[in-house]
């Protein structure tokens, strides 16, 4: 959905139109999108089977093409809980496996660990435009695979305040969800190489603070006037506003293999948003941390995952990431919404003890990188493996 970007009128016009787009939710809602790798069942290498699978599935509402044809995107409906949204993705995984009929496997990893570091480009006008404009960047950026969380927040002003604050917690989410230490056949030393792959495309990383919808309208207007970006769809920040859906979209987590991890990561994002919303409703000023400080934490999260340190942005002091998350998860637990979500946050504490990068390195050491992909596929395809 494109937004016409005239010179913004503070009394109405584009800013008013944007506010209306973000004023649609009546309750807090969640929707999930996951990008899964498509791999050959014999070699476990990436395989460009996306277009054929999408033709077989024939359901554009649930299954979509990605920039790389060696990925497929599964989309949940708008849901009232992370558990329901995760269940919808698991049902989608089963549909993909059925349509693949043993010719293709799916794997939830932030990046393929040994495929050639040069993505093919999926057919379609939008993908063709991205390829022509960004060239090599499209072919590298297309290799990253993520889990995206859409949050509907009641009240446009509340949504904007939650967006501004939620940006500062993206490194914590990234550290918990990190699942891509290997790339191009080598151990990168990172907990997740995915953010570095994504940086081959513009408008990545940390989004700006918007003090009001006039600020957002001005940005969209500038992008269109200068030819820098035609609309919001190429603002690929890890936490961004999404006018088409009227949501906050969190794009920072790596794709997850096991259903339990998928549900836990989604629940962490959901609970953070509900916690911030409740604080806003109580009249508490929410933080809007500076881009440069969040960017430092973004780097730390990608490099070390939960094994390193993050800066506590409220006091600007370093703290062990594991300790930071061990304190944060219980704090947001009262806002999880139900027993299933509370259990998901408890699993988050277990993820701190068995981080995915360490587990993947153990699997790769024992079975090689093809064995790592097979392990991820085994956990992804049933949808409920531990």
PENOR-V121860 format. One line per field, one symbol per residue. phi: phi as a letter, one per 30 degrees, with the letter a starting at -180 (. if undefined). A space follows every 50 residues. Layout:
# PENOR-V121860
phi: ???
This chain:
# PENOR-V121860
phi: .dcdcdedcedlidddddeddcccdcbdbbbbbbccdcbddcciddbdce eddddddhbddcbbdceddcbbccbdddbcadddddddddddeddddddd hidbccbcbdaddbdedaddcddkdddddddddcheedddddddbbcccc bdbdjdddedddeeddedcdddddddceaadcahibddiddbdeeddddd cdhcicdddcdaddddddddddedddidadaddcccddbbdbedcibccc cdddecddeededddddddededdddddddddiddddbddeddddddedd dddchddcbcddddbhbdbededddddddddcedcdjleddddddddedd dddbdeedddddddddbideddddeddeddddibdd
